[in-house]
Amino acid sequence: HVSSRHTHDFHEVFLIVAGSGVHHLNRGKRALAAGDLVVIRPADVHHFSCARHEELAILNTAVSAGWWRHFHSL
């Protein structure tokens, strides 16, 4: 199972709710497991993959760059 490689013009924040897989971000990759919280910056290129017998449940949201800058400054 592989999602399509993509980018966006907003911040994406996602939580791994269940399962495990791999997050491919720019030129690197990192294992994902339930409980991981990840922030993707605008213009990052990323996608997900997981083994055929695995499932990856993700809860995600998008936030504007302005909102993120304000939140990050706190």
Secondary structure, DSSP 8 states (H G I E B T S, - for coil): -B---B--SSEEEEEEEEEEEEEEETTEEEEEETT-EEEE-TT--EEEE--TT--EEEEEEEE-HHHHHHHHH-
